[in-house]
Amino acid sequence: MAKRQDHLQHWAWKVGTVHTTFSLMFFRMVALNNSFAIL
């Protein structure tokens, strides 16, 4: 049971990391688009 919990935590961490990376990339893209729109 403890092993399974560890496995789930590992996957949650991996998915969270990828999600954060994509969120930052998306946010950066939107910020760039907004700055170009202002210009």
N, CA, C and O atoms as a DFTB+ gen file, in Angstrom:
156 C
 N C O
     1  1       0.840      -1.205       0.000
     2  2       0.000       0.000       0.000
     3  2       0.880       1.262       0.000
     4  3       0.626       2.215      -0.736
     5  1       1.895       1.239       0.827
     6  2       2.795       2.395       0.890
     7  2       3.497       2.586      -0.455
     8  3       3.747       3.709      -0.892
     9  1       3.808       1.456      -1.101
    10  2       4.485       1.512      -2.399
    11  2       3.579       2.189      -3.431
    12  3       4.020       3.020      -4.224
    13  1       2.306       1.808      -3.395
    14  2       1.356       2.375      -4.353
    15  2       1.189       3.886      -4.127
    16  3       1.100       4.662      -5.078
    17  1       1.149       4.277      -2.867
    18  2       1.014       5.698      -2.534
    19  2       2.215       6.476      -3.085
    20  3       2.073       7.580      -3.611
    21  1       3.394       5.870      -2.949
    22  2       4.617       6.503      -3.431
    23  2       4.545       6.673      -4.950
    24  3       4.930       7.709      -5.493
    25  1       4.044       5.638      -5.620
    26  2       3.922       5.660      -7.079
    27  2       2.972       6.781      -7.513
    28  3       3.256       7.513      -8.461
    29  1       1.853       6.905      -6.814
    30  2       0.875       7.940      -7.150
    31  2       1.467       9.326      -6.934
    32  3       1.261      10.230      -7.744
    33  1       2.202       9.489      -5.841
    34  2       2.815      10.786      -5.545
    35  2       3.821      11.150      -6.635
    36  3       3.915      12.305      -7.050
    37  1       4.573      10.141      -7.094
    38  2       5.571      10.378      -8.138
    39  2       4.889      10.870      -9.411
    40  3       5.349      11.819     -10.044
    41  1       3.781      10.212      -9.781
    42  2       3.050      10.606     -10.987
    43  2       2.449      12.000     -10.827
    44  3       2.478      12.808     -11.756
    45  1       1.901      12.276      -9.638
    46  2       1.295      13.582      -9.385
    47  2       2.358      14.676      -9.522
    48  3       2.094      15.749     -10.063
    49  1       3.564      14.384      -9.020
    50  2       4.662      15.351      -9.100
    51  2       5.049      15.594     -10.558
    52  3       5.270      16.730     -10.979
    53  1       5.127      14.485     -11.327
    54  2       5.514      14.576     -12.738
    55  2       4.485      15.383     -13.522
    56  3       4.844      16.284     -14.281
    57  1       3.210      15.059     -13.339
    58  2       2.136      15.762     -14.043
    59  2       2.109      17.232     -13.626
    60  3       1.919      18.119     -14.459
    61  1       2.299      17.480     -12.332
    62  2       2.304      18.850     -11.832
    63  2       3.426      19.667     -12.455
    64  3       3.238      20.833     -12.802
    65  1       4.592      19.049     -12.596
    66  2       5.743      19.748     -13.173
    67  2       5.469      20.117     -14.623
    68  3       5.724      21.245     -15.046
    69  1       4.945      19.155     -15.383
    70  2       4.637      19.399     -16.796
    71  2       3.561      20.474     -16.915
    72  3       3.653      21.365     -17.760
    73  1       2.547      20.383     -16.066
    74  2       1.447      21.347     -16.096
    75  2       1.967      22.758     -15.815
    76  3       1.577      23.720     -16.478
    77  1       2.856      22.865     -14.817
    78  2       3.420      24.169     -14.459
    79  2       4.235      24.733     -15.616
    80  3       4.159      25.922     -15.926
    81  1       5.020      23.859     -16.252
    82  2       5.857      24.301     -17.377
    83  2       4.993      24.850     -18.505
    84  3       5.271      25.919     -19.049
    85  1       3.932      24.103     -18.854
    86  2       3.051      24.547     -19.933
    87  2       2.321      25.826     -19.543
    88  3       2.104      26.699     -20.383
    89  1       1.944      25.941     -18.274
    90  2       1.240      27.139     -17.812
    91  2       2.146      28.356     -17.959
    92  3       1.705      29.418     -18.398
    93  1       3.426      28.194     -17.586
    94  2       4.375      29.305     -17.685
    95  2       4.597      29.691     -19.145
    96  3       4.648      30.875     -19.478
    97  1       4.729      28.687     -20.018
    98  2       4.923      28.952     -21.441
    99  2       3.716      29.692     -22.014
   100  3       3.860      30.663     -22.757
   101  1       2.518      29.214     -21.652
   102  2       1.284      29.828     -22.139
   103  2       1.172      31.271     -21.638
   104  3       0.811      32.176     -22.390
   105  1       1.489      31.467     -20.353
   106  2       1.418      32.797     -19.745
   107  2       2.390      33.747     -20.441
   108  3       2.070      34.911     -20.685
   109  1       3.586      33.234     -20.759
   110  2       4.603      34.051     -21.419
   111  2       4.125      34.454     -22.817
   112  3       4.303      35.595     -23.242
   113  1       3.512      33.492     -23.526
   114  2       2.994      33.756     -24.866
   115  2       1.913      34.838     -24.817
   116  3       1.908      35.764     -25.628
   117  1       1.006      34.706     -23.859
   118  2      -0.087      35.678     -23.722
   119  2       0.480      37.055     -23.385
   120  3       0.015      38.066     -23.912
   121  1       1.481      37.095     -22.509
   122  2       2.098      38.366     -22.122
   123  2       2.756      39.016     -23.342
   124  3       2.655      40.228     -23.534
   125  1       3.428      38.208     -24.164
   126  2       4.064      38.731     -25.383
   127  2       3.011      39.281     -26.329
   128  3       3.180      40.366     -26.885
   129  1       1.924      38.540     -26.517
   130  2       0.850      38.978     -27.410
   131  2       0.251      40.290     -26.918
   132  3      -0.048      41.184     -27.709
   133  1       0.080      40.393     -25.597
   134  2      -0.500      41.607     -25.027
   135  2       0.435      42.794     -25.235
   136  3      -0.022      43.893     -25.547
   137  1       1.744      42.580     -25.064
   138  2       2.692      43.682     -25.222
   139  2       2.728      44.131     -26.681
   140  3       2.877      45.321     -26.958
   141  1       2.591      43.180     -27.623
   142  2       2.573      43.542     -29.040
   143  2       1.283      44.288     -29.368
   144  3       1.284      45.223     -30.169
   145  1       0.182      43.866     -28.742
   146  2      -1.108      44.502     -28.990
   147  2      -1.071      45.950     -28.501
   148  3      -1.666      46.834     -29.117
   149  1      -0.366      46.187     -27.388
   150  2      -0.264      47.541     -26.836
   151  2       0.539      48.421     -27.805
   152  3       0.195      49.582     -28.029
   153  1       1.606      47.859     -28.371
   154  2       2.413      48.608     -29.331
   155  2       1.610      48.829     -30.611
   156  3       2.108      49.443     -31.555
